[in-house]
Amino acid sequence: MSFRLVRQSKFRHVYGTCLKREQCFDNIRVSKSSWDSTFCAVNPKFCAIIVESGGGGAFIVLPLNKVNKAGRIPPDHPLVGGHKGPVLDIAWDPFNDNVIASGSEDCVVKVWQIPDYGLVTTMTESVVDLVYHQRRVGMVVWHPTANNILLSAGSDNIVVIWNVGCGEALSTIDAHPDIIYSCCFNWDGSLLLTTCKDKKIRIINPRDGEVFEEATSHEGSKATRAIFLRNGLVFTTGFSKRSERQYSLRAPGHLDDPITMVELDSSNGVMFPMYDPDTNLVYLCGKGDSVIRYFEITPEVPFVHYINTFQLPDPQRGIGMMPKRGVDVTTCEITRFYRLNNSGFCQIITMTVPRKSELFQEDLYPDTPGDIPAVTAEEWWEGQNKDPILMSLKDGYQATQKSELKVTKKKTNILDKMPPTGKVKSEEDGKATAISSEALEKVTEVSKVNDDLRKRIDELQTEMKKFKAVFLKQENRIRTLENKVSEMSGSGGTNASTQQQQQEMVPVTSCYTIHSVRKQPVQGHVVHAPSTLTANTVNNNCDMAPDEV
């Protein structure tokens, strides 16, 4: 008698389904950057995808409740395009579905506030710009329990912990000698897990940058990824010496001795582990692959159990995973992926557990992390650690009312260290003296500038007065010349009334009026110019002084 033992698991028959083309998104110019990123971030409201953009970097934000005809995105769809370089990574705030962070090659991290109805015009103004990195920012990660805590990692080999609420850096971690490949917080956000190009995996205190443990992850030289599981174990993906792709499971304290390590294939695409803490399922999505492998992690040997592979005809460029808050519990959907193809097609894939009952399946949907932070940024920085606040999906996900993100700049930086107690007063006095002397110098400079301006104004006013006097003097000379010309041009038979009428008709404006008097005399009279005075003589005399005339 023989029998076959089959491992019992409620996720043994999970299968994937692609939605219809008109329910997906098409005509998207997916980024062609060579950086190893997923290029996609999803939450229950929006799907954000990094796209190609001229004159800088941009990403597109698509509301999930609005699908255009045939799923096609118009070419002139509004973008989020405030970066000066290509965008490398994006991440949605886990506690505010309208807030998204982006890192770019311009060395700046920007945080954006997306309207509820989506974008109407291209957005270029961010809520806050976080500037510290000296080289491109390739990764942004939000804290899982603390509000407004953001992590950024750049090619300058530095990890920065930001307080987005005040736009300042809380701490910097300079423990990596080379480029950082991945960063991940543990379940309560008290530890940070990183992988680096030096083939090391590190567990770090995110508050002070202390390295608790480090070990060699994978022996291959290509990029590695690592994530914290809910039970505290570490799951990694990488390459062997022969460039074969591997995954491993490790325990903190024994990182150099993997619990299990398995070789998958010899493909050269980087594998991104997507983790669902509610079901303990890990999905491996390789860049350039046409498959999605998923595994279940259990306490039984071999600990990482292969379930199935979802096959697709074309390779994937990027992928985004929907949080558990956004899945459809009425159809027993446990995960949803947004898969980007090279052709610009965003394919939506649902992972479903087959169940006949239409009732809510409590075993498939335990309480999941909600959209309410467990601690504030200040409380977390002071040392408090709390597990995420969980919510039930029995009645569906109901988003809590969120206010717009507002950044309040602080007068002093938290990074500034307090001086010793005995030197506080003297140093404060020295700072006060320096500030007062600087202020006095500035006041002196301003007063000097004001005095110069006043002198200049007085000089201009004096010149204007002189100019007015000269103008009146010249006007009197012109009138005198006009009177002389009118007297000399009159004949013996001309009566006084005609001469007076002729003088009134000629306006006294300039020397050019004399030409009109000479060339156009009053009709009916003959004008005889004396031989000693001609029109040219009169014109030349206009520039002469009265005594010279």
C-alpha positions as CSV (number, residue, x, y, z in Angstrom):
1,M,0.0,0.0,0.0
2,S,1.4,3.4,-1.0
3,F,0.1,6.9,-0.6
4,R,1.2,10.3,-1.7
5,L,1.6,13.0,0.9
6,V,0.5,16.4,-0.3
7,R,1.3,19.5,1.7
8,Q,-1.9,21.1,2.9
9,S,-2.2,24.8,2.2
10,K,-5.1,27.2,1.4
11,F,-2.9,28.9,-1.1
12,R,-1.9,25.8,-3.0
13,H,-4.3,26.5,-5.9
14,V,-3.8,30.3,-6.2
15,Y,-4.1,31.3,-9.9
16,G,-3.6,34.4,-11.9
17,T,-6.0,36.1,-14.3
18,C,-5.4,39.0,-16.7
19,L,-8.1,41.6,-17.0
20,K,-9.6,42.6,-20.4
21,R,-7.6,45.0,-22.4
22,E,-10.2,47.8,-22.1
23,Q,-9.9,47.5,-18.3
24,C,-6.1,48.0,-18.4
25,F,-4.0,51.0,-19.4
26,D,-2.4,51.3,-22.8
27,N,-0.3,53.8,-24.8
28,I,2.1,54.7,-21.9
29,R,5.7,55.8,-22.7
30,V,7.4,53.7,-20.0
31,S,10.8,55.0,-18.9
32,K,13.8,53.5,-20.7
33,S,16.2,54.1,-17.9
34,S,18.7,51.3,-17.1
35,W,18.2,51.8,-13.4
36,D,16.9,48.7,-11.6
37,S,13.6,49.9,-10.4
38,T,10.0,48.7,-10.6
39,F,8.9,52.0,-12.4
40,C,5.4,51.6,-10.9
41,A,3.7,52.3,-7.6
42,V,0.1,51.5,-6.8
43,N,-2.4,52.3,-4.0
44,P,-6.2,52.0,-3.8
45,K,-6.7,55.4,-5.5
46,F,-4.0,55.8,-8.1
47,C,-1.4,54.1,-10.3
48,A,1.8,56.0,-10.8
49,I,4.2,55.0,-13.7
50,I,7.6,56.6,-14.5
51,V,7.5,57.7,-18.2
52,E,9.8,59.2,-20.7
53,S,9.8,63.0,-20.8
54,G,11.8,65.6,-22.7
55,G,13.6,68.3,-20.7
56,G,13.7,66.5,-17.4
57,G,11.9,63.6,-15.6
58,A,8.3,62.9,-15.1
59,F,5.8,60.2,-14.0
60,I,2.1,59.8,-14.8
61,V,-0.7,59.4,-12.2
62,L,-3.8,57.5,-13.4
63,P,-7.0,57.3,-11.2
64,L,-8.1,53.7,-10.9
65,N,-11.8,54.6,-10.9
66,K,-11.6,56.2,-14.4
67,V,-10.7,54.0,-17.4
68,N,-10.8,55.6,-20.8
69,K,-12.3,54.0,-23.8
70,A,-10.4,50.8,-24.8
71,G,-8.0,51.7,-21.9
72,R,-5.9,54.0,-24.0
73,I,-4.2,57.0,-22.4
74,P,-4.1,60.1,-24.6
75,P,-0.6,61.3,-25.6
76,D,-1.2,64.7,-24.0
77,H,-2.2,63.3,-20.6
78,P,-1.0,65.6,-17.7
79,L,2.2,64.5,-16.0
80,V,4.0,65.2,-12.7
81,G,7.1,66.8,-14.2
82,G,9.1,69.0,-11.8
83,H,12.4,67.1,-11.8
84,K,15.3,68.3,-13.9
85,G,16.6,64.8,-14.5
86,P,15.0,61.4,-15.2
87,V,12.9,60.0,-12.3
88,L,14.3,56.7,-10.9
89,D,11.9,55.7,-8.2
90,I,8.5,56.6,-6.8
91,A,6.6,55.5,-3.6
92,W,3.1,56.3,-2.2
93,D,2.7,57.4,1.4
94,P,1.1,54.4,3.2
95,F,-1.1,56.7,5.3
96,N,-2.2,59.2,2.7
97,D,-3.2,57.9,-0.7
98,N,-2.8,61.4,-2.3
99,V,0.9,61.9,-1.3
100,I,3.7,60.4,-3.4
101,A,7.5,60.8,-3.2
102,S,9.9,60.7,-6.1
103,G,13.7,60.4,-6.5
104,S,15.6,61.6,-9.5
105,E,19.0,62.0,-11.2
106,D,18.9,65.7,-10.3
107,C,19.8,64.6,-6.7
108,V,16.5,65.9,-5.3
109,V,13.7,64.1,-3.5
110,K,10.3,65.7,-4.1
111,V,7.0,65.1,-2.3
112,W,3.8,65.7,-4.2
113,Q,0.1,66.2,-3.3
114,I,-2.2,64.6,-5.9
115,P,-5.8,65.9,-6.1
116,D,-8.6,63.4,-5.5
117,Y,-9.9,63.7,-9.1
118,G,-6.4,63.2,-10.6
119,L,-4.4,65.7,-12.7
120,V,-6.0,68.2,-15.0
121,T,-2.8,70.0,-16.0
122,T,0.8,69.1,-15.7
123,M,2.0,69.5,-12.1
124,T,5.4,71.1,-11.6
125,E,5.1,72.5,-8.0
126,S,5.9,70.0,-5.3
127,V,4.9,70.3,-1.6
128,V,8.5,70.1,-0.5
129,D,11.9,69.5,-2.0
130,L,14.3,67.4,0.1
131,V,17.9,68.4,-0.9
132,Y,20.9,66.6,0.6
133,H,22.3,64.0,-1.8
134,Q,25.2,64.9,-4.0
135,R,24.5,62.3,-6.6
136,R,21.4,60.7,-8.1
137,V,18.6,59.4,-5.8
138,G,17.7,55.9,-6.8
139,M,15.4,54.8,-4.0
140,V,12.7,56.2,-1.8
141,V,10.9,54.2,0.9
142,W,8.3,55.3,3.5
143,H,8.3,54.2,7.1
144,P,5.7,51.5,7.8
145,T,4.4,52.9,11.1
146,A,5.6,56.5,11.6
147,N,3.9,59.4,9.9
148,N,5.9,61.5,7.5
149,I,9.1,59.5,7.8
150,L,10.8,59.0,4.5
151,L,14.0,57.2,3.5
152,S,16.1,58.1,0.5
153,A,19.2,56.4,-0.8
154,G,21.5,57.8,-3.5
155,S,24.5,56.9,-5.6
156,D,26.6,58.9,-3.1
157,N,26.4,55.7,-0.9
158,I,24.4,57.6,1.8
159,V,21.0,56.8,3.3
160,V,19.0,59.8,4.6
161,I,16.0,59.6,7.0
162,W,13.7,62.6,6.4
163,N,11.0,64.2,8.4
164,V,8.7,65.3,5.6
165,G,6.5,67.4,7.9
166,C,9.3,69.9,8.5
167,G,11.3,69.2,5.4
168,E,14.5,68.3,7.3
169,A,16.9,65.4,7.5
170,L,16.8,63.5,10.8
171,S,19.8,61.3,10.3
172,T,22.3,60.2,7.7
173,I,23.7,56.7,7.4
174,D,27.2,56.5,5.9
175,A,27.9,52.8,6.4
176,H,28.1,51.6,2.8
177,P,31.3,51.7,0.7
178,D,29.4,51.4,-2.7
179,I,26.1,51.8,-4.4
180,I,23.0,50.7,-2.3
181,Y,20.7,48.3,-4.1
182,S,17.8,48.0,-1.7
183,C,16.4,49.2,1.6
184,C,13.6,47.8,3.7
185,F,12.2,48.4,7.2
186,N,11.1,45.6,9.5
187,W,7.5,45.2,10.7
188,D,7.6,48.0,13.3
189,G,10.2,50.1,11.6
190,S,12.8,49.8,14.3
191,L,15.4,48.2,12.0
192,L,16.6,48.8,8.5
193,L,17.8,46.1,6.1
194,T,20.1,47.1,3.2
195,T,22.0,45.4,0.4
196,C,25.1,46.9,-1.3
197,K,27.3,46.5,-4.3
198,D,30.0,45.1,-2.0
199,K,27.9,41.9,-1.8
200,K,27.1,42.7,1.9
201,I,23.7,42.6,3.6
202,R,23.4,44.9,6.7
203,I,21.0,45.4,9.6
204,I,21.2,49.0,10.7
205,N,19.6,51.2,13.4
206,P,17.9,53.8,11.3
207,R,18.0,56.5,14.0
208,D,21.8,56.6,14.6
209,G,23.2,54.5,11.7
210,E,24.8,51.8,13.9
211,V,25.4,48.6,12.0
212,F,24.1,45.7,14.1
213,E,25.1,42.9,11.7
214,E,26.5,42.4,8.3
215,A,27.3,39.4,6.2
216,T,27.8,38.3,2.6
217,S,24.4,37.9,0.8
218,H,25.1,36.3,-2.6
219,E,28.5,35.8,-4.3
220,G,27.5,37.1,-7.7
221,S,28.4,40.6,-8.7
222,K,25.0,41.6,-10.0
223,A,22.3,43.5,-8.0
224,T,20.7,41.8,-4.9
225,R,17.5,42.6,-3.1
226,A,16.4,41.9,0.5
227,I,13.2,42.3,2.5
228,F,12.2,41.8,6.1
229,L,9.4,39.3,6.7
230,R,6.7,39.8,9.3
231,N,8.2,37.2,11.6
232,G,11.6,38.9,11.5
233,L,13.3,36.6,9.0
234,V,15.2,38.0,6.0
235,F,14.4,37.0,2.4
236,T,17.0,37.8,-0.3
237,T,17.4,37.4,-4.1
238,G,20.7,37.6,-6.0
239,F,23.2,35.7,-8.2
240,S,25.7,33.0,-7.7
241,K,29.3,33.0,-9.0
242,R,28.1,31.4,-12.2
243,S,25.5,34.1,-12.6
244,E,22.6,31.9,-11.7
245,R,19.7,33.5,-9.9
246,Q,19.1,32.5,-6.3
247,Y,16.8,33.2,-3.4
248,S,17.6,32.6,0.3
249,L,16.0,32.7,3.7
250,R,18.1,33.9,6.7
251,A,17.7,34.7,10.4
252,P,19.0,37.9,12.0
253,G,22.0,37.0,14.1
254,H,23.0,34.3,11.6
255,L,22.9,36.2,8.3
256,D,26.1,34.5,7.1
257,D,24.5,31.1,7.5
258,P,21.3,30.9,5.3
259,I,18.4,28.7,6.4
260,T,17.9,27.8,2.8
261,M,19.3,28.9,-0.5
262,V,17.9,27.7,-3.9
263,E,19.0,28.3,-7.4
264,L,16.2,29.2,-9.9
265,D,17.6,29.7,-13.4
266,S,20.4,31.4,-15.4
267,S,18.5,34.5,-16.5
268,N,20.2,37.8,-16.0
269,G,17.3,40.0,-14.9
270,V,17.2,41.3,-11.4
271,M,14.4,39.7,-9.3
272,F,12.2,42.0,-7.2
273,P,10.6,40.2,-4.2
274,M,7.0,41.3,-3.5
275,Y,5.8,40.4,0.0
276,D,2.3,40.0,1.3
277,P,2.6,39.9,5.2
278,D,-1.0,38.8,5.6
279,T,-0.7,35.5,3.7
280,N,3.1,35.1,4.0
281,L,3.4,34.8,0.2
282,V,6.5,36.1,-1.7
283,Y,6.2,36.9,-5.4
284,L,9.4,36.9,-7.5
285,C,9.1,39.3,-10.5
286,G,12.2,39.4,-12.6
287,K,13.0,42.4,-14.9
288,G,12.7,41.1,-18.4
289,D,11.0,37.9,-17.4
290,S,7.6,36.7,-18.7
291,V,6.7,34.8,-15.5
292,I,5.7,35.6,-12.0
293,R,6.8,32.9,-9.4
294,Y,5.1,32.8,-6.0
295,F,6.2,31.0,-2.8
296,E,4.7,30.4,0.6
297,I,6.9,30.8,3.7
298,T,6.1,28.4,6.6
299,P,7.9,27.1,9.7
300,E,8.1,23.6,8.1
301,V,11.0,22.4,6.0
302,P,12.0,23.5,3.4
303,F,10.5,26.8,4.8
304,V,10.1,28.3,1.3
305,H,7.5,26.3,-0.6
306,Y,7.1,26.8,-4.3
307,I,3.4,27.2,-5.3
308,N,3.1,28.0,-8.9
309,T,4.3,30.1,-11.9
310,F,2.1,32.6,-13.8
311,Q,3.2,32.6,-17.4
312,L,2.8,35.5,-19.8
313,P,3.7,35.9,-23.5
314,D,5.8,39.1,-23.3
315,P,8.6,40.3,-21.0
316,Q,7.9,42.8,-18.2
317,R,9.5,46.2,-17.9
318,G,8.3,47.0,-14.4
319,I,5.6,46.0,-11.9
320,G,3.6,47.4,-9.0
321,M,1.8,45.6,-6.3
322,M,-1.5,46.7,-4.8
323,P,-1.7,46.9,-1.0
324,K,-4.2,44.6,0.6
325,R,-6.5,47.5,1.3
326,G,-7.2,47.8,-2.5
327,V,-8.1,44.1,-3.4
328,D,-11.6,42.9,-4.0
329,V,-12.6,40.7,-1.1
330,T,-15.8,39.6,-2.7
331,T,-14.0,37.6,-5.4
332,C,-11.3,36.1,-3.0
333,E,-8.6,38.2,-4.6
334,I,-5.5,38.2,-2.5
335,T,-3.1,40.2,-4.7
336,R,-3.2,42.5,-7.7
337,F,-0.3,43.4,-9.9
338,Y,0.1,46.2,-12.4
339,R,2.6,44.9,-15.0
340,L,4.4,47.2,-17.5
341,N,5.4,45.9,-20.9
342,N,7.9,47.4,-23.3
343,S,5.1,48.2,-25.7
344,G,3.6,50.7,-23.2
345,F,0.8,48.4,-22.0
346,C,0.0,48.3,-18.3
347,Q,-1.6,44.9,-17.7
348,I,-3.6,44.2,-14.5
349,I,-3.2,40.7,-13.1
350,T,-5.3,39.4,-10.2
351,M,-4.2,36.5,-8.0
352,T,-7.2,34.6,-6.7
353,V,-7.9,31.7,-4.3
354,P,-10.7,29.5,-5.7
355,R,-13.6,29.4,-3.2
356,K,-17.2,28.5,-3.9
357,S,-18.7,30.5,-1.1
358,E,-19.5,34.2,-1.7
359,L,-19.2,35.1,2.0
360,F,-16.3,36.9,3.5
361,Q,-13.3,34.6,3.9
362,E,-11.8,35.4,7.3
363,D,-8.9,33.0,6.8
364,L,-7.8,34.7,3.6
365,Y,-8.2,38.2,4.9
366,P,-6.8,38.7,8.4
367,D,-6.5,42.2,9.8
368,T,-4.2,44.2,7.6
369,P,-2.2,47.4,8.2
370,G,-4.5,50.4,7.7
371,D,-4.0,54.0,6.7
372,I,-3.6,55.4,10.2
373,P,0.0,55.8,11.5
374,A,0.9,54.2,14.8
375,V,3.3,57.0,15.9
376,T,4.2,60.5,14.8
377,A,7.5,61.4,13.4
378,E,8.6,63.1,16.6
379,E,7.6,60.1,18.7
380,W,9.5,57.7,16.5
381,W,12.6,59.9,16.5
382,E,12.5,59.9,20.3
383,G,12.7,56.1,20.3
384,Q,9.1,54.8,20.3
385,N,8.4,51.6,18.3
386,K,4.9,50.3,17.6
387,D,3.4,47.7,15.4
388,P,1.1,49.0,12.5
389,I,-2.5,49.7,13.4
390,L,-4.5,46.9,11.8
391,M,-7.9,47.1,10.1
392,S,-10.6,44.6,9.1
393,L,-11.6,44.2,5.4
394,K,-14.9,42.5,6.2
395,D,-17.0,45.5,5.2
396,G,-14.5,46.6,2.6
397,Y,-11.9,49.3,2.8
398,Q,-13.1,52.8,3.8
399,A,-10.5,55.5,3.6
400,T,-10.2,57.8,6.5
401,Q,-10.5,61.6,5.8
402,K,-7.0,63.0,5.2
403,S,-5.9,66.6,5.1
404,E,-3.4,68.1,2.7
405,L,0.2,67.7,3.5
406,K,1.6,70.8,5.0
407,V,5.3,71.4,5.6
408,T,6.3,73.5,8.6
409,K,9.9,74.6,8.6
410,K,11.7,74.6,11.9
411,K,14.0,77.3,13.1
412,T,16.6,74.8,14.2
413,N,17.7,71.5,12.7
414,I,17.3,68.4,14.7
415,L,20.6,67.2,13.4
416,D,22.4,70.0,15.3
417,K,23.9,68.4,18.4
418,M,23.5,70.1,21.8
419,P,26.8,71.4,23.3
420,P,28.0,70.4,26.7
421,T,26.2,72.0,29.7
422,G,29.2,74.1,30.9
423,K,29.7,75.7,27.5
424,V,26.1,76.5,26.6
425,K,26.1,80.0,28.0
426,S,29.4,81.1,26.5
427,E,28.7,79.7,23.1
428,E,25.2,81.3,23.1
429,D,26.8,84.6,24.0
430,G,29.3,84.2,21.3
431,K,26.6,83.4,18.7
432,A,24.5,86.4,19.9
433,T,27.6,88.7,19.6
434,A,28.3,87.4,16.1
435,I,24.7,87.9,15.0
436,S,24.5,91.4,16.4
437,S,27.8,92.4,14.7
438,E,26.5,91.0,11.4
439,A,23.2,92.9,11.8
440,L,25.1,96.1,12.6
441,E,27.3,95.8,9.5
442,K,24.2,95.2,7.4
443,V,22.5,98.3,8.9
444,T,25.7,100.4,8.2
445,E,25.8,99.2,4.6
446,V,22.1,100.0,4.1
447,S,22.5,103.5,5.5
448,K,25.5,104.1,3.2
449,V,23.4,103.1,0.2
450,N,20.6,105.4,1.3
451,D,23.0,108.3,1.6
452,D,24.3,107.7,-1.9
453,L,20.8,107.6,-3.2
454,R,19.9,110.8,-1.5
455,K,22.9,112.6,-2.9
456,R,22.2,111.3,-6.4
457,I,18.6,112.5,-6.1
458,D,19.7,116.0,-5.0
459,E,22.1,116.2,-8.0
460,L,19.3,115.2,-10.4
461,Q,17.0,117.8,-8.9
462,T,19.6,120.5,-9.3
463,E,20.2,119.5,-12.9
464,M,16.5,119.7,-13.6
465,K,16.3,123.2,-12.2
466,K,19.2,124.3,-14.4
467,F,17.6,122.8,-17.4
468,K,14.3,124.6,-16.7
469,A,16.1,127.9,-16.4
470,V,17.9,127.4,-19.7
471,F,14.7,126.3,-21.4
472,L,12.9,129.5,-20.3
473,K,15.9,131.6,-21.4
474,Q,15.9,130.1,-24.9
475,E,12.1,130.5,-25.1
476,N,12.5,134.3,-24.5
477,R,15.2,134.5,-27.1
478,I,12.9,132.8,-29.7
479,R,10.1,135.2,-29.0
480,T,12.4,138.2,-29.4
481,L,13.7,136.9,-32.7
482,E,10.1,136.3,-33.9
483,N,9.1,139.8,-33.1
484,K,12.1,141.2,-35.0
485,V,11.4,139.1,-38.0
486,S,7.8,140.2,-38.1
487,E,8.8,143.9,-37.9
488,M,11.4,143.6,-40.7
489,S,9.2,141.5,-43.0
490,G,6.3,144.1,-42.9
491,S,6.1,146.6,-45.8
492,G,5.2,150.4,-45.7
493,G,1.7,149.9,-46.9
494,T,0.9,147.2,-44.4
495,N,-1.5,148.3,-41.6
496,A,-1.0,147.6,-38.0
497,S,-4.1,145.4,-37.7
498,T,-2.9,143.0,-40.4
499,Q,0.5,142.7,-38.8
500,Q,-1.1,142.0,-35.4
501,Q,-3.3,139.4,-37.0
502,Q,-0.3,137.8,-38.7
503,Q,1.6,137.6,-35.4
504,E,-1.3,135.9,-33.7
505,M,-1.6,133.3,-36.4
506,V,2.1,132.2,-36.0
507,P,2.7,130.0,-32.9
508,V,5.8,130.6,-30.9
509,T,7.3,127.2,-30.5
510,S,10.8,126.8,-32.0
511,C,13.1,128.1,-34.6
512,Y,11.3,126.1,-37.3
513,T,8.3,128.4,-37.0
514,I,10.4,131.1,-38.5
515,H,10.8,129.1,-41.7
516,S,7.0,128.9,-42.0
517,V,6.8,132.7,-41.5
518,R,9.4,133.3,-44.2
519,K,8.1,130.8,-46.7
520,Q,4.3,131.2,-46.2
521,P,3.4,134.9,-45.8
522,V,-0.1,136.2,-45.3
523,Q,-2.1,136.1,-48.5
524,G,-2.3,139.5,-50.2
525,H,0.9,140.9,-48.9
526,V,4.4,140.9,-50.2
527,V,7.1,140.2,-47.8
528,H,10.5,141.8,-48.5
529,A,13.4,140.3,-46.5
530,P,16.2,142.8,-45.8
531,S,19.5,142.1,-47.5
532,T,21.2,142.1,-44.1
533,L,18.9,139.4,-42.6
534,T,18.0,136.1,-44.3
535,A,16.2,133.0,-43.1
536,N,19.5,131.1,-42.6
537,T,20.8,134.0,-40.6
538,V,17.8,133.8,-38.3
539,N,18.1,130.1,-37.9
540,N,21.7,130.3,-37.1
541,N,21.0,133.1,-34.6
542,C,18.6,130.8,-32.7
543,D,21.6,129.1,-31.1
544,M,23.3,132.4,-30.1
545,A,23.0,134.4,-27.0
546,P,20.8,137.6,-27.0
547,D,23.9,139.9,-26.9
548,E,25.4,138.0,-29.9
549,V,22.3,138.6,-31.9
